[in-house]
Amino acid sequence: MANEEVLIVRVHPEILEGQRLPPESLRDGGIWEQRYRSIIDMESHLHRNGTRILKFFLHLRVVNAL
């Protein structure tokens, strides 16, 4: 879920506006570092506990997506 939240918000920044975040977190871009760090920490925890994480990148051209 965390990955999804970061990726969707990066593509659709208007979603971020509805999250009522402190303005200073949006100004310096630190929010992205914090969110990515949270993802890395969660994945590390899962890996330490025996879960294997596989990541895939799916790239679709607009022609293929229609």
Backbone atoms as SQL, in Angstrom:
CREATE TABLE atoms (id INTEGER PRIMARY KEY, chain TEXT, resi INTEGER, resn TEXT, atom TEXT, x REAL, y REAL, z REAL);
INSERT INTO atoms VALUES
  (1, 'A', 1, 'MET', 'N', 0.818, -1.193, 0.000),
  (2, 'A', 1, 'MET', 'CA', 0.000, 0.000, 0.000),
  (3, 'A', 1, 'MET', 'C', 0.861, 1.255, 0.000),
  (4, 'A', 2, 'ALA', 'N', 1.950, 1.254, 0.706),
  (5, 'A', 2, 'ALA', 'CA', 2.806, 2.439, 0.752),
  (6, 'A', 2, 'ALA', 'C', 3.378, 2.754, -0.613),
  (7, 'A', 3, 'ASN', 'N', 3.826, 1.731, -1.345),
  (8, 'A', 3, 'ASN', 'CA', 4.340, 1.975, -2.685),
  (9, 'A', 3, 'ASN', 'C', 3.292, 2.633, -3.548),
  (10, 'A', 4, 'GLU', 'N', 2.109, 2.099, -3.471),
  (11, 'A', 4, 'GLU', 'CA', 1.018, 2.609, -4.271),
  (12, 'A', 4, 'GLU', 'C', 0.766, 4.081, -3.958),
  (13, 'A', 5, 'GLU', 'N', 0.774, 4.414, -2.683),
  (14, 'A', 5, 'GLU', 'CA', 0.508, 5.798, -2.284),
  (15, 'A', 5, 'GLU', 'C', 1.557, 6.750, -2.841),
  (16, 'A', 6, 'VAL', 'N', 2.804, 6.391, -2.754),
  (17, 'A', 6, 'VAL', 'CA', 3.875, 7.261, -3.251),
  (18, 'A', 6, 'VAL', 'C', 3.781, 7.408, -4.760),
  (19, 'A', 7, 'LEU', 'N', 3.599, 6.310, -5.462),
  (20, 'A', 7, 'LEU', 'CA', 3.580, 6.372, -6.919),
  (21, 'A', 7, 'LEU', 'C', 2.396, 7.147, -7.451),
  (22, 'A', 8, 'ILE', 'N', 1.231, 6.900, -6.915),
  (23, 'A', 8, 'ILE', 'CA', 0.042, 7.601, -7.386),
  (24, 'A', 8, 'ILE', 'C', 0.151, 9.092, -7.107),
  (25, 'A', 9, 'VAL', 'N', 0.612, 9.453, -5.937),
  (26, 'A', 9, 'VAL', 'CA', 0.715, 10.864, -5.574),
  (27, 'A', 9, 'VAL', 'C', 1.784, 11.565, -6.404),
  (28, 'A', 10, 'ARG', 'N', 2.852, 10.864, -6.753),
  (29, 'A', 10, 'ARG', 'CA', 3.883, 11.473, -7.606),
  (30, 'A', 10, 'ARG', 'C', 3.319, 11.780, -8.988),
  (31, 'A', 11, 'VAL', 'N', 2.423, 10.935, -9.474),
  (32, 'A', 11, 'VAL', 'CA', 1.824, 11.138, -10.797),
  (33, 'A', 11, 'VAL', 'C', 0.663, 12.129, -10.717),
  (34, 'A', 12, 'HIS', 'N', -0.090, 12.086, -9.624),
  (35, 'A', 12, 'HIS', 'CA', -1.255, 12.963, -9.439),
  (36, 'A', 12, 'HIS', 'C', -1.065, 13.791, -8.163),
  (37, 'A', 13, 'PRO', 'N', -0.274, 14.878, -8.237),
  (38, 'A', 13, 'PRO', 'CA', 0.041, 15.650, -7.032),
  (39, 'A', 13, 'PRO', 'C', -1.177, 16.273, -6.352),
  (40, 'A', 14, 'GLU', 'N', -2.283, 16.386, -7.047),
  (41, 'A', 14, 'GLU', 'CA', -3.482, 16.961, -6.428),
  (42, 'A', 14, 'GLU', 'C', -3.982, 16.103, -5.269),
  (43, 'A', 15, 'ILE', 'N', -3.675, 14.814, -5.282),
  (44, 'A', 15, 'ILE', 'CA', -4.065, 13.928, -4.186),
  (45, 'A', 15, 'ILE', 'C', -3.340, 14.336, -2.909),
  (46, 'A', 16, 'LEU', 'N', -2.099, 14.762, -3.041),
  (47, 'A', 16, 'LEU', 'CA', -1.296, 15.167, -1.894),
  (48, 'A', 16, 'LEU', 'C', -1.918, 16.365, -1.174),
  (49, 'A', 17, 'GLU', 'N', -2.543, 17.250, -1.927),
  (50, 'A', 17, 'GLU', 'CA', -3.166, 18.441, -1.340),
  (51, 'A', 17, 'GLU', 'C', -4.279, 18.073, -0.353),
  (52, 'A', 18, 'GLY', 'N', -4.972, 16.983, -0.597),
  (53, 'A', 18, 'GLY', 'CA', -6.064, 16.564, 0.264),
  (54, 'A', 18, 'GLY', 'C', -5.624, 15.858, 1.533),
  (55, 'A', 19, 'GLN', 'N', -4.319, 15.667, 1.728),
  (56, 'A', 19, 'GLN', 'CA', -3.831, 14.926, 2.883),
  (57, 'A', 19, 'GLN', 'C', -3.538, 15.817, 4.091),
  (58, 'A', 20, 'ARG', 'N', -3.767, 17.097, 3.974),
  (59, 'A', 20, 'ARG', 'CA', -3.597, 18.049, 5.088),
  (60, 'A', 20, 'ARG', 'C', -2.226, 17.946, 5.759),
  (61, 'A', 21, 'LEU', 'N', -1.199, 17.962, 4.960),
  (62, 'A', 21, 'LEU', 'CA', 0.166, 17.884, 5.477),
  (63, 'A', 21, 'LEU', 'C', 0.664, 19.272, 5.846),
  (64, 'A', 22, 'PRO', 'N', 1.607, 19.358, 6.773),
  (65, 'A', 22, 'PRO', 'CA', 2.181, 20.654, 7.110),
  (66, 'A', 22, 'PRO', 'C', 2.851, 21.264, 5.876),
  (67, 'A', 23, 'PRO', 'N', 2.633, 22.538, 5.618),
  (68, 'A', 23, 'PRO', 'CA', 3.191, 23.180, 4.415),
  (69, 'A', 23, 'PRO', 'C', 4.708, 23.039, 4.290),
  (70, 'A', 24, 'GLU', 'N', 5.422, 23.037, 5.423),
  (71, 'A', 24, 'GLU', 'CA', 6.881, 22.937, 5.346),
  (72, 'A', 24, 'GLU', 'C', 7.353, 21.595, 4.801),
  (73, 'A', 25, 'SER', 'N', 6.555, 20.541, 4.987),
  (74, 'A', 25, 'SER', 'CA', 6.964, 19.236, 4.468),
  (75, 'A', 25, 'SER', 'C', 6.855, 19.190, 2.947),
  (76, 'A', 26, 'LEU', 'N', 6.026, 20.032, 2.380),
  (77, 'A', 26, 'LEU', 'CA', 5.858, 20.054, 0.931),
  (78, 'A', 26, 'LEU', 'C', 6.872, 20.967, 0.254),
  (79, 'A', 27, 'ARG', 'N', 7.324, 21.985, 0.962),
  (80, 'A', 27, 'ARG', 'CA', 8.235, 22.969, 0.367),
  (81, 'A', 27, 'ARG', 'C', 9.602, 22.412, 0.022),
  (82, 'A', 28, 'ASP', 'N', 10.199, 21.691, 0.933),
  (83, 'A', 28, 'ASP', 'CA', 11.577, 21.248, 0.720),
  (84, 'A', 28, 'ASP', 'C', 11.678, 19.872, 0.066),
  (85, 'A', 29, 'GLY', 'N', 10.560, 19.249, -0.217),
  (86, 'A', 29, 'GLY', 'CA', 10.584, 17.933, -0.849),
  (87, 'A', 29, 'GLY', 'C', 10.931, 16.800, 0.099),
  (88, 'A', 30, 'GLY', 'N', 11.081, 17.090, 1.378),
  (89, 'A', 30, 'GLY', 'CA', 11.446, 16.072, 2.360),
  (90, 'A', 30, 'GLY', 'C', 10.407, 14.978, 2.512),
  (91, 'A', 31, 'ILE', 'N', 9.192, 15.270, 2.133),
  (92, 'A', 31, 'ILE', 'CA', 8.128, 14.270, 2.279),
  (93, 'A', 31, 'ILE', 'C', 8.427, 13.026, 1.453),
  (94, 'A', 32, 'TRP', 'N', 9.053, 13.211, 0.279),
  (95, 'A', 32, 'TRP', 'CA', 9.332, 12.050, -0.573),
  (96, 'A', 32, 'TRP', 'C', 10.421, 11.189, 0.033),
  (97, 'A', 33, 'GLU', 'N', 11.423, 11.810, 0.597),
  (98, 'A', 33, 'GLU', 'CA', 12.480, 11.030, 1.253),
  (99, 'A', 33, 'GLU', 'C', 11.906, 10.231, 2.414),
  (100, 'A', 34, 'GLN', 'N', 11.011, 10.845, 3.180),
  (101, 'A', 34, 'GLN', 'CA', 10.403, 10.162, 4.325),
  (102, 'A', 34, 'GLN', 'C', 9.546, 8.987, 3.864),
  (103, 'A', 35, 'ARG', 'N', 8.762, 9.199, 2.829),
  (104, 'A', 35, 'ARG', 'CA', 7.881, 8.129, 2.353),
  (105, 'A', 35, 'ARG', 'C', 8.671, 6.975, 1.748),
  (106, 'A', 36, 'TYR', 'N', 9.692, 7.291, 0.971),
  (107, 'A', 36, 'TYR', 'CA', 10.525, 6.220, 0.418),
  (108, 'A', 36, 'TYR', 'C', 11.264, 5.479, 1.525),
  (109, 'A', 37, 'ARG', 'N', 11.730, 6.199, 2.530),
  (110, 'A', 37, 'ARG', 'CA', 12.412, 5.568, 3.670),
  (111, 'A', 37, 'ARG', 'C', 11.453, 4.608, 4.379),
  (112, 'A', 38, 'SER', 'N', 10.193, 4.999, 4.512),
  (113, 'A', 38, 'SER', 'CA', 9.195, 4.126, 5.141),
  (114, 'A', 38, 'SER', 'C', 9.007, 2.838, 4.341),
  (115, 'A', 39, 'ILE', 'N', 9.004, 2.974, 3.021),
  (116, 'A', 39, 'ILE', 'CA', 8.855, 1.792, 2.165),
  (117, 'A', 39, 'ILE', 'C', 10.051, 0.870, 2.342),
  (118, 'A', 40, 'ILE', 'N', 11.253, 1.427, 2.309),
  (119, 'A', 40, 'ILE', 'CA', 12.470, 0.632, 2.456),
  (120, 'A', 40, 'ILE', 'C', 12.495, -0.065, 3.809),
  (121, 'A', 41, 'ASP', 'N', 12.109, 0.661, 4.858),
  (122, 'A', 41, 'ASP', 'CA', 12.085, 0.066, 6.198),
  (123, 'A', 41, 'ASP', 'C', 11.091, -1.093, 6.281),
  (124, 'A', 42, 'MET', 'N', 9.914, -0.908, 5.683),
  (125, 'A', 42, 'MET', 'CA', 8.901, -1.964, 5.706),
  (126, 'A', 42, 'MET', 'C', 9.400, -3.189, 4.948),
  (127, 'A', 43, 'GLU', 'N', 9.996, -2.967, 3.764),
  (128, 'A', 43, 'GLU', 'CA', 10.506, -4.090, 2.981),
  (129, 'A', 43, 'GLU', 'C', 11.639, -4.809, 3.709),
  (130, 'A', 44, 'SER', 'N', 12.481, -4.069, 4.385),
  (131, 'A', 44, 'SER', 'CA', 13.571, -4.683, 5.156),
  (132, 'A', 44, 'SER', 'C', 13.020, -5.551, 6.281),
  (133, 'A', 45, 'HIS', 'N', 12.008, -5.040, 6.957),
  (134, 'A', 45, 'HIS', 'CA', 11.369, -5.802, 8.034),
  (135, 'A', 45, 'HIS', 'C', 10.775, -7.108, 7.490),
  (136, 'A', 46, 'LEU', 'N', 10.056, -7.016, 6.389),
  (137, 'A', 46, 'LEU', 'CA', 9.456, -8.205, 5.799),
  (138, 'A', 46, 'LEU', 'C', 10.519, -9.217, 5.385),
  (139, 'A', 47, 'HIS', 'N', 11.599, -8.732, 4.786),
  (140, 'A', 47, 'HIS', 'CA', 12.676, -9.622, 4.340),
  (141, 'A', 47, 'HIS', 'C', 13.334, -10.331, 5.522),
  (142, 'A', 48, 'ARG', 'N', 13.578, -9.588, 6.598),
  (143, 'A', 48, 'ARG', 'CA', 14.186, -10.197, 7.797),
  (144, 'A', 48, 'ARG', 'C', 13.303, -11.294, 8.375),
  (145, 'A', 49, 'ASN', 'N', 12.008, -11.187, 8.137),
  (146, 'A', 49, 'ASN', 'CA', 11.068, -12.157, 8.685),
  (147, 'A', 49, 'ASN', 'C', 10.634, -13.213, 7.672),
  (148, 'A', 50, 'GLY', 'N', 11.427, -13.370, 6.614),
  (149, 'A', 50, 'GLY', 'CA', 11.203, -14.476, 5.687),
  (150, 'A', 50, 'GLY', 'C', 10.359, -14.187, 4.466),
  (151, 'A', 51, 'THR', 'N', 9.889, -12.982, 4.297),
  (152, 'A', 51, 'THR', 'CA', 9.097, -12.646, 3.113),
  (153, 'A', 51, 'THR', 'C', 10.036, -12.181, 2.020),
  (154, 'A', 52, 'ARG', 'N', 9.888, -12.724, 0.842),
  (155, 'A', 52, 'ARG', 'CA', 10.696, -12.284, -0.284),
  (156, 'A', 52, 'ARG', 'C', 9.895, -11.272, -1.092),
  (157, 'A', 53, 'ILE', 'N', 10.528, -10.188, -1.430),
  (158, 'A', 53, 'ILE', 'CA', 9.853, -9.104, -2.131),
  (159, 'A', 53, 'ILE', 'C', 10.350, -9.072, -3.572),
  (160, 'A', 54, 'LEU', 'N', 9.428, -9.141, -4.493),
  (161, 'A', 54, 'LEU', 'CA', 9.732, -9.064, -5.913),
  (162, 'A', 54, 'LEU', 'C', 9.107, -7.785, -6.454),
  (163, 'A', 55, 'LYS', 'N', 9.904, -7.016, -7.171),
  (164, 'A', 55, 'LYS', 'CA', 9.398, -5.769, -7.748),
  (165, 'A', 55, 'LYS', 'C', 9.440, -5.874, -9.263),
  (166, 'A', 56, 'PHE', 'N', 8.389, -5.387, -9.867),
  (167, 'A', 56, 'PHE', 'CA', 8.295, -5.399, -11.318),
  (168, 'A', 56, 'PHE', 'C', 7.956, -4.005, -11.796),
  (169, 'A', 57, 'PHE', 'N', 8.506, -3.644, -12.924),
  (170, 'A', 57, 'PHE', 'CA', 8.181, -2.368, -13.546),
  (171, 'A', 57, 'PHE', 'C', 7.414, -2.676, -14.813),
  (172, 'A', 58, 'LEU', 'N', 6.219, -2.173, -14.895),
  (173, 'A', 58, 'LEU', 'CA', 5.381, -2.383, -16.069),
  (174, 'A', 58, 'LEU', 'C', 5.293, -1.066, -16.820),
  (175, 'A', 59, 'HIS', 'N', 5.833, -1.048, -17.999),
  (176, 'A', 59, 'HIS', 'CA', 5.820, 0.170, -18.812),
  (177, 'A', 59, 'HIS', 'C', 4.875, -0.043, -19.983),
  (178, 'A', 60, 'LEU', 'N', 3.838, 0.755, -20.042),
  (179, 'A', 60, 'LEU', 'CA', 2.880, 0.684, -21.138),
  (180, 'A', 60, 'LEU', 'C', 2.921, 1.972, -21.910),
  (181, 'A', 61, 'ARG', 'N', 2.959, 1.844, -23.210),
  (182, 'A', 61, 'ARG', 'CA', 2.823, 3.032, -24.041),
  (183, 'A', 61, 'ARG', 'C', 1.349, 3.387, -24.096),
  (184, 'A', 62, 'VAL', 'N', 1.062, 4.640, -24.366),
  (185, 'A', 62, 'VAL', 'CA', -0.332, 5.092, -24.413),
  (186, 'A', 62, 'VAL', 'C', -1.129, 4.252, -25.417),
  (187, 'A', 63, 'VAL', 'N', -0.522, 3.914, -26.529),
  (188, 'A', 63, 'VAL', 'CA', -1.202, 3.100, -27.535),
  (189, 'A', 63, 'VAL', 'C', -1.628, 1.762, -26.960),
  (190, 'A', 64, 'ASN', 'N', -0.762, 1.139, -26.151),
  (191, 'A', 64, 'ASN', 'CA', -1.079, -0.167, -25.567),
  (192, 'A', 64, 'ASN', 'C', -2.118, -0.055, -24.465),
  (193, 'A', 65, 'ALA', 'N', -2.184, 1.069, -23.795),
  (194, 'A', 65, 'ALA', 'CA', -3.081, 1.232, -22.667),
  (195, 'A', 65, 'ALA', 'C', -4.517, 1.484, -23.086),
  (196, 'A', 66, 'LEU', 'N', -4.722, 1.897, -24.298),
  (197, 'A', 66, 'LEU', 'CA', -6.087, 2.219, -24.757),
  (198, 'A', 66, 'LEU', 'C', -6.845, 1.046, -25.237);
